[in-house]
Amino acid sequence: MQTDQADALSAQALSAAVAAELPYLRRYARALTGSQASGDNYAAAAIEAVLADPSVLGKGEAVKTGLFTVFHLVWQGSDSPVHEPDTRLSAAAQGHLSRLTPNAREALLLHMFEGFSFEQIGVILGVSASESEALTDTALGEVAQSVLGRVMIIEDEAIIALDLSAIVESLGHHVTGIARTRDEAVALAQSDRPDLILADIQLADNSSGVDAVSDILAGFTDLPVIFITAFPERLLTGQRPEPAFLINKPYSEEQVRLSISQALFFASTEPLAG
């Protein structure tokens, strides 16, 4: 009886630990695939594998490292997406991934966005720490060669808006404008269509950047969006629309640069707006 109770408590603790990491696994999976549906299917498959056999997490590894390792076993062991690409951007992502150095982009995402050390990345990808560092450097060079585009910024804090604008322009992209409210954002997008939107979720007049983006996307299909927020859990709900690219505040310049390059990289199979 006591053994059964201990096992139940252990199972509950594992479920809680896995649940705590799930939003970040889903964020990573969507960034990797370029699609909410496809990414969530991979993440769900990894969770199912862990719950069916907790030993797959590996002994001595943190739950997050073990969970991402299982995810990669699912990802690498599949000959095709768990779910067919549900948008043009998802299809573009799959096409681009096939042309990148194996494991390079995965290593970069794991390091820059999920905060894994090169040693942990080695465990997840099944390579050495030095190999994971080299893969990250390779990916930085490959992603930086993505197409140039027109970027719209939705941000009410002037200093942050100027900083984001400088980062965008340092990559060679054009800033179409900066909007401080929902109405300004919609009007700006309609007057000068961007190729990418970079948006905060809390705006100057207490309007929502999420609502502004939803209004804009009603008129423009498959327009990539990057949200920058201090409250990522508000957007990682499993409900649509949900961003494939999500950056936490305070952000680093490297995170912004990588997200912009990746988002436009996914969309580059069709001509960008002139």
N, C-alpha and C positions, 0 to 999 in steps of 0.2 A: 504493500500500500504506500509506504513512504517512498519507495523507488518510483512508483507511478506518479506521485505528486511532484517529485524532483524533476522527472522527465517533462511533466506538464509545464512546470515553471521554466525549465530550460527552453522548451519550445516557445513559450510566451515571450521570453526574453529575446530569443532569436528573431521571432516575428516582429517584435518592436524595433530591434536593431536594423533589420532589413527595411522595414517601413520608413525609418528615419532617413535612409540613404536612397530610397526609391525616387524622390523628386530629382535628385542629382543624376541618377542613372538614366532617367527619362530625358533629362536635359541633354546629356551626353549622347544618348542614342539618337535623338532627333537632330542634333548637330552633325552626327556622323552620317545619317541617311538623308538629311534634308527634308524629312517628312515626319509629321506627327504620327500618322497611322503606321508607317513602316517602323519608325523608331520605337513606338510603344509596343508593337508586336514582338520585337527583339527583346525589349526589356521584360515583357510579360513572360516570354519563354525562359529567360534567365531566372526570374523569380520562381516560376513553377519548378524548375530544376532544383533550386535550393530548398524549397519547401518539401519536395519529394525526397530529397536526400541531402540533409545539411552537411554531410561530410565533404561534399564537393567544394565547400568554401575553403577547405585546406586547413591543416593544423598550424597554429602559430601565426596566422595572418589576420589582420584586422578585418572586420566584417565588410567594410567598403572595398578593400583590396580584393577580398575573396569574391564578392558579388560582381565586381567589374571583370575579374578573371573568368568567372562563369559566363558572363555576358559575351566575352570575346570567344570563348569556346563555341557558343551558339552562333555568333556572327561569322567566325571563320569556317565553321563546319557546314554552313548553308551555301548551296550552289546558287541560290536566288533569294530575293527578299522574302521574309516571312509573309509579307503582304505586298501585293503589286503596288508600284508607285501610284499615289493618289492625286498627284499634281504634276505639272510640267517641271517644277523645281525639283521634285523628288526624282523624276526620271533623269533630269540633268545631273543630279548629284551622283546617281548610280553610274552614269556614263563617265563622269569625271574621276570617280574613285578608281575605276579600272585602269586609268592612265597614270595614277600616282605611284610613287615608290611604295611597295608593300609595307604596311605598318607605320609609315612616316606621319601621315595625317592623324592617325589614331594616337601616336605618341605625343604629338603636339597638343591635341585637345586634352589628353589626360594630364599633361603637365601644366598648360596655361590656364585651363578652365577648372579642372577638378583638383588641382593642387597636389597631385601625386609626385613623389620624388622619382628620380630616374631609377632608383633601386626598385620601387614599387611598380613602376611602369614595366620594368624588366620582368617582374613576376606576372603581371597581367598579360603581357604580350608574349611571354616565353622567350625573352632574349636577355642578354646581359645588360647591366646598368650603362656601360659605355656604349653599347649598341643603341639603347633607347635614347641616349643623349645625341648620338649622331643622327638618328632618325628624326629627332625634333629639329635639328639644324637643317636637315634636308627639306623637311616640310615647310619650314619658314621661307626658304628660297623658292620652292615651287608655288606656294600659295601667293607669294608676293608678286608673281607674274600674272595674276588674274587680270581680267579686263578692267578698263577704267569705266566709271559711270557717274551718274548725277545723284547726289545724296541730299535728302531733305532732313533737317534736324527739328525735332519737336522737344523743346527744353525751355523752361521758364527762368532758370537761374543764369544770369548773363555770363558769369565767369565760366560756368560749366559749358554753356553753349559756345563760347569763344574757344575754349580748350578743344571741344569736340570738332569744331570747324577747322581748327589748325591741324588736328590729327588727320581729318578727312583730306584736306588739301595737301598735306605732306605725302600722301599716298598717290597724289596725282589726280584725285577725283575732284569733281566740281560740286560746290555746295549751292543748291538751288535757292536756299533761304532758311531762316530760322523762325519758327512759329512758337508763340508763348501760350496760346490757348487753343481749345478745340476748334473754334470757328476759324481762327487764323490758319490752323493746320489744313483744314479742309479747303479753304480758299486758295492757299498756296499750292496744294497738290493739284487742284483743278486748273490753275493758271500756268503751272510749270511742272509737268509730270516728272517725278523722280524715277530713278531705277532702284532706289533703296531708301527706306525710312529708318532713321535713328531716333528713338523716342523714349522720353521719360513717361512715367505713368501718372504723376501728380503735377498739374499745371497751375499757372498763375491765378486763374479765376476759380480755382477749386474744381475745374473740369478735369476729365480723365483722358490721359494720353491713349489709353486702351480704346475708349469710345471714339476718339478722333481717328485712330487707325482703322477701326471697324467701319466708320463712315467712309474713309478713303478707299478701303478695300472693296466696298460695295460697288465702286465704279471702276476699279482696276484689279483685274484678276492676277494672281500669282506674283504680286509685288512683294519682294522680300522685306522683312521688318526685323530690326534689332531693338529690343527693349533694354533700357538701362535703369535699374531700380534698386532701392535699398530693401525691397520686400519681394524677393523672387517667388516666395511661396504663394503670393496672390495670383500669380500667372501660371504656376505649375499645378493646375487643378485637374487635368485630364479632359477638360471641356474645350470645345472650339469657340473662337479662334485661340490658338495657343502658339507662342513663338518658338521657332526652331532655334533662335539665337537670343540668349538672355544673359546680360552682364550685371553682376552685382556692383552696387555702390558701396564703398569707394572703388572705382575701377582703376585698372592700370592702362597705360597707353598701349602696351602690347596686346592686351585683351581686345581693345577697341579695334586696333589695326587688324588683328587676326579675324575678328568677326566680320568686319567690312569686306575683307578680301574673300572670305569664305562665302558670304552671302551673295556677292556679285559673281563669284566663281561658279556657284550653283546655277545662277541665272544666265550664264554667258552662252548658252546654246542658241539663243535667239538674239537678234540685233537689239542693242540698247537704244533708248530714246535719243534722238539727235538733239 
